Amino acid sequence: MFDPELRIPHPAFREYDIRGIAGKEITVDLAYRLGHAFAGMLPADAHGRVAVGRDVRLSGPELQQAVIHGLTDAGRDVLDIGMVPSPLAYFAVFRQDAAGCVMVTASHNPAEYNGFKLMRGKQSLHGDEIQHLMRLMEQDHEEKAEKPGHVRQEDVCRPYHEHVLADIRLRRPLKVVVDAGNGPAGVIAAPLYRALCPTAPCEIVELFCEPDGRFPNHHPDPTVEENLQSLKESVVEHRADIGIAFDGDGDRIGVVDERGEVIWGDMLLLLIARDVLREHPGATIISEVKSSRHLYADIQKNGGTGIMWRTGHSPIKAKMKETGALLAGEMSGHIFFADRYYGFDDATYAGARLMQLLASRDRPLSSLLNDVPPSFSTPEMRIDCAEERKFALVEEAKAHFSAQGYTMIDVDGMRLEFGDAWGLLRASNTQPALVLRCEAESPERLDEVRAMLQDWLAKQP
């Protein structure tokens, strides 16, 4: 399978993963080369198998088999875990003490994309390590090991189901609408959620839970409100307690309350943080620079230590390990539990924890946020900006607004802090774009802060 003429598509090797057009950038030859080179990144004393899974994309089976072939040709034993959500590949690493994992997925990208998420040991591969893997792939001559690796097929769904049921039980049954967006999470989440209450099964209304790599019903990205329209309507129609949506590989969650209103990532984390802090007073909880100031204020009010950190699931997980944080979350719906779980992002598990929280109260989900002060915020606005220009432009913004005397948080781009508002400008790690987001106590103040940043950007060459 070695192709000496293989061109490595550099732009596909991004901050957190590898993604591109299947058959064009993400080819079978590339997948084989990746598996072979990744085997060389594993420590010599890492004797465990490498878990390899895939999501529902039509290109997934042949790419998964090519990765497995590359690994075994390099002498690594493999656990073939089949079609699963990405978190079950991570679960397999912890459960089987595996040497690492390769998940064939393009997350929430359109159906024609595919790619790879990787773990070396129990740590996500990201940043410089992904670039190092790319260089190894360019240098790799793919010599076969004297003893090829062995492949064992493994069902991780059953032990996952048993593990979550041992951890989470509901005080009362709930009615829940589950929208899997035709990704792999529905076949895991729906039966699990039914079984969470020991006294009576939860009533689960399934939307698009049949795996289909064409994503025929809607794009599987729960951070875009139009993708939640069917979920919102179904929750109201069925008078459900909650609606839960998943992205294309099941590591990000979207939530709709009983009124059909979306609960965005920072407010979802606020609710869960209160629960974690009841059990673990003083715990450290991490979120990102795009999250509401009300989240950080609420963590402090409830006795926790809030840390504002860089956007991205890999940096968040690394910061959790560094600080011993028990919980973290992003606006994008990545929620990380380390109090009773392994510390990685798992939307099915996050949904179960949220159901447990809701079932412990005799109030509707919407009412649990009644005491959060009102605020107004922009959506996450993406502004096209050349890859080679975007980071420099943010640095120029920092210099300009710092010289003007503004209070600034600069852990990830520039977040200007005012007494009644904030405005964020940062470079996207995944697209040739800038990200702009603002929050304020009134619509008028929101417009002022947004205009200030947009006016400065409009004047830049």
N, C-alpha and C positions, 0 to 999 in steps of 0.2 A: 504493500500500500504506500510505500515511500515515494513521494513525488519530489525530485530535486528541483523542479521548476516552480514549486508552490510559492506563491507570494502571500506573505502575511499581511492582512488588512489592518494596518496600524490603528486607524481611527476606531476600530471595533474593540480595542483593548482600552477599557475605560477605568474610571476610578474604583468602581465596586465590582465590576463583572465584565464580561465580553459579550457583545451583541452586534448583530448585523443581519443582512438579508440572507436567508437560508438559500443554499445553492449557488450563491454569488460570492458573498463574503464568508459565510459560515458553511463550509463544505465538508464532505465526508473526509477528504484528505486532511483538512485543517483539524477536524475532530480527532483523527488518528494521531496526528503530530502533537496535538495538545495532550492527549492521554500519555503518550510516550515521554514527552518532556516533563509533564507534571510528576511522573514517577521519579524522575531524577531530582525533584525538589523535596521529596519526602526524606526525612532523616534515615540514615542507614539502619538505625536500630528500631525504626517504626515497623513492627512486624505485623500489625493488624491489616485487615483488608481495606480496600478503598471502596466506599459505597458509591454507586453510580445509578442515578435515576433520571427521569425525564418528565416534562409536563405533557399536555395533550396535543401539542402542535404536530401537524402532519409530517413534518421533517424530523420529528424526534426519534422515532425508532432507529433509523439508519445512523443518525448522529450518535445516539447512545451506544450502539454496537461498535461504531468506529472508535469511540473513546475507550470502551472496554478492550478492544483489540490492541490499541496502543499501549494501554496499561499492562496487559498480560504479556505482550511481546517484550516489554521492559522488565518482566519478571515479577510484577505485582499481582497478588491475589485480589479478586474483586467480589463484592456483593452486588449483584444485579437486583435492584429493588423495584424495577419496573416503572409504571406510571404513577407518580405520587406528587403531592404538593412539595415544594422545596423544603418546608420545615421538617418533613418526614425524613428527608436525606440527612438533615442536621441531627434529628433524633436518632437515626441509625448510627451516626458517629459516636454519640454519647452512650447509646444503649449497647453497642457492640464493641466499644472502645476501638473504633476503626482508625486507620492511619490518616483518613481524610475522606473527602467526598467530591464528586463532580456531579452537579445537577445541570442537565441540559434544559435550558429555559431561556426565554426572552421576557419573562415577567409579564408586564402589561402591554408590551409592544404589540403592534398589529400582527395578524396571523402569518404574514410572510416572513417575519423575523424569527431568529432563534439565537441561542448563545449558551453561555456557561457561567454558573456560579460555583466557586470552589472553596473548600476548607482544607487547610493543612493542619492535621491534628484537630484540635477543637477551636481553631482560630480561622476567621474568614480571610481569604486572600484578597487584598485590596492595595490600592496605591502603587508603591514601588514594586511590590511583590508581583503584581499583574504585569508590570513592565518587564520585570526579570523573567517571568514565564515567557513572554513574547520573544525576548532575546534568546532564551534557550531553544525555543521552537525554530528560530531562524538558524541556529547553529547545529541543531540536532540532525545527526546522520542516521538515526533510528536503527542502531545496531540491536539485534535481537539478543535477549539474555540466553544463557546456556540452558536455563530451566524456565520455560514460560510459566506465567501465573495461572492460577486455577480460578474459574468462575463458579460462584454458588448463588443461585436465586434465593431471595429472602423476602418473606412477607413481613413488612414492618407495620402494616396497618393494624393487625390484631394486637401486637404488644403496645402500640401507641394508644389504641382504644382502651386497653386495660389500664395503662398507666394514668391516663386522664381521669378515668372513672374512679380510680383509687384516690385521686387527689381532690376531685370536685364532685359534690353532691348538692342537689337543690332542695330547699325546704318545701317548695311547692312547685307544681308543674307550670310551665309557661307556654304560651302560644308564640311561635317564632316563625318568621318568614326568612328563608335562606335563599340568597341569590348568588350562585357560584359563577355566573357569567360563562358557563360551559367550560370552566377550567377544572382542574383536578380536585379542588377542595370539597365540592359538593358530595362526592361519594364517601368522603371521610366524615364530614361535619354533620350531615343530616342524620345518619344512624346514631352517631355519638350523642348529639343533642337530645334525641328522643329518649336516650337511656339515662340521662343525667339525674332525673328525679326518681328516688327509690320507691315512692308511694304511688306514683302514676306516671305513665309516659308523657313527656312533653309533646304538644301538638306541633308538628313541623310542616309548614307549607313550603314546598320546594319550587324554586324558580330556576330554570336553566341549570339544573344539577347534572344533566347528562354531559359527559365529556365530549367536546367537539372542537377540534383544533382550528376550525374555520371561524369560531366565535360568531355564530350567525345571528344572535339576538341583540347583543350590544357589546361595545368594547369593554374588556374586563379591567377597568380602572375605576375603583370606587372613590377616587378623589375628585372626579369630574361629575358634577351633580346630574347632568343629563343621563349618565349611565345608571343612575339610581332611580330613574322615573318609575320603572315597573315595580321595583321594591317598595317605593313610597306608596304607590297606588294599592298594592297588594296588602300592605300592612293596614291601611285604612279600611279596605274592603273586608278583610278577615278579622278586623278588630284585634289585631295581634298586639302582644306586649312589646315587641321589638322586632326590627328587621336587621339582618346581618348580611353583608356582601363581602365577596372576596375578589382579589385581583387574579391575574392570569396564572400565577403559580402558588397562591395561597399563603403568602407571607404578610399581606397587608389587608386590613379590615376596614370596612365602611359600616356605619351604624345609623339607623333611622329609628326615631322614637315612635311611640304609639300614635302620634298625630301625623306621622309622615314627614317629620322634620329631621334634617340631617344633623347629627352630632359630629362635629369635625374633630380631627385628631387631638388637638390640644385640650378640648373640653372632655373628650373621652379619657385622656390621661389624667385629667383633674379628678374625675369620678373614681377611677381605679386607685389613684394615689391616696385618696382619703381612706379607702379600705385598707391599703397596705400600711398606712401610717397608724391605723388603729391596732394592727397586729404587731407592728414594728416601730414604736415611737422613735423619732429622731432619724429615720432612715434617709439615705441619700437617693434622690430621684433626678433623673437627667432628661432634658428635652433639648430642643434646638432653637436656633435664632429666629425661626419663623413663628414660634409659638407665642400665644397671648401673654401679656404681663399678668393677667388674672390667674393664669396657671401657676406662675412662680410665687405670686402673693399668697395663693391658697395653700401651696406646699408649706410655705413659711408659717402661715397662720395655724396650720395643723401640726406644727412642730417638726417638720421635715427640713432637709437641706436640699435646696434646688440648685442644679447646675445647668447653665445655658451652654450648649456645646455645638459643635459643627454638625451640619446636616449630613445625613448618610448613615445607612445601617451599620457599615463596618466601623467608622469612627465612633459611633455611639457604643457599639459592643466593646470596643477597645477601652473606652472611657469607663464603662461599667466595671470592667475587670480592674482597671487602675484604682478606682475609687471605692470599690465594694458596693456600688449602688444596687438596690434591690429591684428597681423598676426604671424603665426609660420608655420614651415614645416620641414619635415624630408626627408632623401634620399629615404626612403621606399615609398614615395608618399602620406603620411598623410599631408594634408594642412588644417590649422585651421584659419578661418576668424572670427574676433571679431569686425571688423569695421562696417559692415552692417549685421552681422549674429551672431550666438549664441556662437561661440568660440569652437565648436567641429569639428572633422574631417569628411568631407562629400565630397566624390569624385565627385558626380554628380553636387553639387553646385560649387566646384572648377573648373570643366570643363566649366560650364556656365560662371563663372567669366573670365576664360581664353578666351573663345569665345568673350566676351564683349571687352576685351582688344584688341584682334586681329582685331575685326570688326571696332574698332575706328581708326585704322591705315590703310593706303593704301599700306602696305608692307607685304611681306610674313613673316611667323612666324620665319623662320631661320634667317632672316636679323636682327631681334630684339636683337640678341645676338652677332652681329658682333663686337661690341666694347668691349667685354669681353676678356681680355688677354688670349692667348692660354696656356694650361697647360696639363699635362699628369698625369693620376691617375690609380691606380689599381682598379679592382672590389673589392667588399667586400669579403675578403677571410676568410673563417671559418676553424679553425683548431681544430680538436677533442681534448677535454680536459675534464677530469673527473669533475663532478659537484662539488665535495668536494675539488678540487684542483684549479679550474680556477681563483677564486678571489684572492687566496693567491699568485698564480703565477704572476698576474698583480701587486700586491703589491711588490713582489720581483723585478720586472722589474723597478718599480718606484724608489725603493731604489738604484738599480744599476746605472741607467742612471742619477739620481739626483746626485749621488756621482761623476759621470763623468763631472758634470757641465753643462748638457744640459738644455735648457729652456723647461719648461714643463707646460702643462695645464692638470689639474687632476680632472675636474668636473665629468668625467665619464671614468675611466681607465686612460690611459697615452697617451697624444698627445704631441710628441716631436716637437718643432717648430724650424725651421732653416730659414735663410734669404731667401732661394729659394725653400723650401720644408717643408713638415711635414709628420710624421708617427704616426699612431694610433695603440695602442694595448688595447683592453678592453675585459671584460668577457661578453659573451652573457647572457641576462636575460631570454632567452627562450629555449636555448639548452645547452647541455654539450660541450661547444665550446668557443674558443677565437676568437675575430674578429680583423683582421688586415687590415688596409687600409692606403695608402700613396698617396701623390700628390707632383709633382715637376714641375719645369719649363722646364725640358728636360728629354727624355727617359733615358739618362745615369744617371742623378741624381736620378731619380725615382728608378732605379735598385740599386743604392748605399744605399738609405734609406731603401728600402725593405730588402735588404740583411743584413743590420745591425741588424734589428729586428729579421729576421728569423734565423740568425747565433746565436744570443743570445738565442732564444727559443730552438734551436737544442741542446744546451749544458746543458739544464735544465733537472733534473731527472723527 
